[in-house]
Amino acid sequence: MLLIILVLIISIFFHSALSVQYASQALSLWFEHMIPSLFPFMVLSGIIVRKGYSTTFSKPFFPIVGKLYHINPTMCTTMLLGLLFGFPLGAKTIAEQYQYGYLSKKQAEYLLAFCNNIGPIYLLSFAFPLLQIAGPLLLIHIAIPLLYGLFLRYTLYRSLPVAAPSDNPQHFADTISAIDDSITSACMATMKLGGYMVFFILWNLPAAFLPHLNILKYTPALLEITSGLIQNQPAPYPAMVLITFSGLSCYAQTYTCIKHTDLCFTPYCIHKLIQTSISAIIYGVFFFSF
C-alpha cells in the first residue's frame, strides 16, 4: 500500500498542473451533476427508512413486483429506490434498512447483488447527452439487473425467507429527527462521493508518468466512470458496458456504505462483474444487429 501511495505522490509531483486539472474536473462534475441528481433522493430515501414508510411507499408496485420476485413490501421499496435512483443510494438504502432492522442479512445480501447500479437519472441527465446515445438503451440498462435479480431469486436465493425479520425495527419517533439525520447522512455520502471521484481520477497520472501502464484504452472510465466518459467519449457499445461496470470508484464507495455492517463486499463485486459480462453480450447483440 505504501508503494502505491508513493507512486501517486511522485506522479502528482511530476504532473502537478495535470493533477490540478484532474481534481478540478472531478470536483466540477461532482458539484454540477452528482449532487443535484443524487442528494435529494438520498434525503428522501433516508426519511422513508427512518420513518418506517417502506410498506406504504411500495403499495402501488407491490402487487406485481412482490409477487414476481416473491419479496415483502420493505424489500420492494428498497429494490425500487436502488434501481430508480441509482448508485450509491442503492447500497446506502440497503445498509440502512438492514441496520434499522427492516431487512434480514440474507435479504440485504440479495438486494445488494443487483440493486446498486448507475441510475436512470444519471444516464438521462449526463451520460446519454454526452455520448449522444438514444434513450431506448435505458430500457436495456434497467432490464439487466431486474432479470438478474429475478434469476437469483429462483436459483441462489430460492430459499430466502419472505417475511420481515422477527426483531422489532427501530425508527425515529418524530419527523424532524428523521429529516435532520437523513440530511446529515446524505451530506456525508455526497462528500465521500466527491472525495472518491478526485482520488480515482488522479490515478490517471501514473499512466501519464509511466506510459506502459496505460494498457487499456478505457482506463479512466474503469477507474472513475464520470470523468472517464468525458475524457474518452467511447462509442455506444463500450460506453454501456463500462456504465454497467461503473468504475472502481463506485466499488470503493459501495464498500464505505456497507462497512459498518456485517454484509460481505466480495459477493457484491462478483455479482457486479457477472452483470457486466451479461451486458457485454446483450449490448453486443443489440449494436451489431441493429
Sequence and secondary structure as in RCSB ss.txt:
>XXXX:A:sequence
MLLIILVLIISIFFHSALSVQYASQALSLWFEHMIPSLFPFMVLSGIIVRKGYSTTFSKPFFPIVGKLYHINPTM
CTTMLLGLLFGFPLGAKTIAEQYQYGYLSKKQAEYLLAFCNNIGPIYLLSFAFPLLQIAGPLLLIHIAIPLLYGL
FLRYTLYRSLPVAAPSDNPQHFADTISAIDDSITSACMATMKLGGYMVFFILWNLPAAFLPHLNILKYTPALLEI
TSGLIQNQPAPYPAMVLITFSGLSCYAQTYTCIKHTDLCFTPYCIHKLIQTSISAIIYGVFFFSF
>XXXX:A:secstr
 HHHHHHHHHHHHHTHHHHHHHHHHHHHHIIIIIHHHHHHHHHHHHHHHHTT HHHHTTTTHHHHHHHHT  HHH
HHHHHHHHHH TTHHHHHHHHHHHTTSS HHHHHHHHTTS S  HHHIIIIIHHHHT  TTHHHHHHHHHHHHHH
HHHTTTTTT   S  SS     SSHHHHHHHHHHHHHHHHHHHHHHHHHHHGGGHHHHHSGGG  STTHHHHH H
HHHHHHH   HHHHHHHHHH  HHHHHHHHHHHTTSS  HHHHHHHHHHHHHHHHHHHHHHHHH 
